[in-house]
């Protein structure tokens, strides 16, 4: 990934490709070639693309610059003046968060698979409602665990 960025490829696109390849391989390894895996892959890739688009939008809206990264000056002094540090920064943030997106996708898909397994006659509307409720709970719990150290607490 790093050599591709240094050769001039868009860092955010490179991170998106690497993250999605890792997501697909991981989900197929964990869930096999099942509907659950395919649903997880579709949702994770869709969320990844949406995340990167939002990063571009809000990065330009809030004038976020990648030169604040540790080692940014070293890259520039090493002769990589054409490297877009903002896109490297955004790609790094996306890649760091792509594991959480993968985790959420498989969590929700597994829960919905269990609902269908235990109640094969569940309607699509009820299944969608359950998926949204499960997603809200899972995202809320993960957000709480991620932000707990920021709030100054020692344990949840």
N, C-alpha and C positions, 0 to 999 in steps of 0.2 A: 504494500500500500504506500509506504513512504517513498520508494523509488518512483512510483507512478506520479506522485505529487511533485517530486523534484524534477521530473521530466516535463512538467507543464500541464498535466491533466487536472481538471477541476477537482479540488480536494473534497468538496461536498459530494460530488457524484461518485468519486472513488470510495469514500466512506459509506455511501448508500449501497453501492454494489457489494462491497466487502461485508457490510452488516447484513444485507439480505441473503447473501450466499451462506453466511454462517447460520442465519436463522433457518433457512430451508434445510440445510444439512442437519442441524440440531433437531429440528422438529421431526424430520423423517427418521432420524436415528431413535428418537424417544418414542414417538407414536406410530411409527411404521407408515405404510402406504394406506392410510385410512381416511375416512371422511373427516374425522377429528383433526388429523394432521393437515389436511387440505384447507379446512376452515381456519385453522390457526395460521397457516402460511398466508392465506389471502388477507386475513385481518392484520397480521403483523406487517406485511409488505405495504398494505394500504396506509396503515398508521405511520410507517417509516417515511413514506413519500409525503404525507401530510405534515409530519414533523419537520422535514427538511424545507418544505415550502414555507411553513410558518417561521422557521429560523431565518430564512432569507428575508421575508417580509418584515419581521420585527427587528432583525439585525440592522436593516437599512433605516427603519422607522426610528429606532433609538440610537442610531449612529454607534453601534458596538463595533469596536475595532480589535483585531486579533493581535495587535502589537503588545498587548498586556500579558501575553503568555510568557512563561519562563522559557528562555532560550530563543526568543524571537530575534533578538539582536544578533545572536550567533548565526542564525540562518541568513540574515541579511548580509552580515560581514563575510560569510563564506561564499558569497557570490550569487545567492538566490534572490536577487532583487525583484524578479518578476513574480515571486511567490505571493499569492493573495493570503495574507495571514488571517484575515477575517474568515475566509472560507475554511482554512485549516482549523481555526478555533471552533467554528460551527460544526465542522465534520467530526472533530474530536468529541464535542459534547454529544452529538447524535450517536456516535459509536459507543460512547460510554453508557448511554441510556438504552441502547438497542436490546440489551439483555433483559431489561425490565419490560420492554414491549413484548418480547418473546415470551417471557414468563406470564404476563397477563393474558396473552392470546391463548396459551395452552391451558391456563387455569379456567378461563371462561368456557372454552370449548369442551374441556373435560366435564365441567359441571353440567353443561347443557346435554352432553351425551348421556350422563347419568339420569337426567330428567326424562329423556326419551326412552332410555332403557327401562326405567321403573314405571313409566306411564306412556306406552306407545301411542295412545290416542290423544295426546296433548295437542292442542291447536297451535298453529303457527303464531297467532297473536299472543297466546299465553306463554309460548316459548320465548318470543321476543321480549315480553315483559319480564320474564324470569332472567333472561340474559342481561337486560339493563340493570335489574336489581343486583344480580351477582357482580356485574362489572362495577357498579357504584360501591359495593362493599369491599371488593378486592382492591380497587384503586385507592379508596379511602384508607384502608389498612396499610397499604404499601407507602402511601404518602406520609402517614403518621410515623411509620418506622424510619423513613428516610429523613424526615425533618426533626425527629426527636432530639438528636444531638445539637441541632441548631438552636433549639429553645433552651439549652443549658441544663437539661436533665441528665442524670447519670444512667438511668435505665427506664424503660417504658413501664 
